[in-house]
Amino acid sequence: MGEVRHNLQKLGEETIGHMACGIRPSKRKQGYAEKSIELMLEILKESGLEEAIICHYAENNITPKIAKKLGFTYRNSVVSEVSKKEIKCHVKKLK
């Protein structure tokens, strides 16, 4: 499952990012998340977005590895007012 979010407000840029990806546990570690994010980046680029943001909970160890591999750089961390968990954000220039 992949979700692209084109028009984020400030809170969305700080907590959820422009894309979300969910891979069935039995299909993980097969490259599907990386491929999904690559496809979503193309959609965001075609829509004219200048940079893409991807966010994840701090305890997620997989997303930062994929983000780094795809050219994202760490931007900042925030604490969610809803979940009270730390959220880390990464950014990639598209233009």
Secondary structure as GFF3:
##gff-version 3
##sequence-region A 1 95
A	DSSP	beta_strand	2	4	.	.	.	ID=ss1
A	DSSP	alpha_helix	10	15	.	.	.	ID=ss2
A	DSSP	beta_strand	19	21	.	.	.	ID=ss3
A	DSSP	three_ten_helix	25	27	.	.	.	ID=ss4
A	DSSP	alpha_helix	32	46	.	.	.	ID=ss5
A	DSSP	beta_strand	51	57	.	.	.	ID=ss6
A	DSSP	alpha_helix	62	69	.	.	.	ID=ss7
A	DSSP	beta_strand	73	79	.	.	.	ID=ss8
A	DSSP	beta_strand	86	93	.	.	.	ID=ss9
###
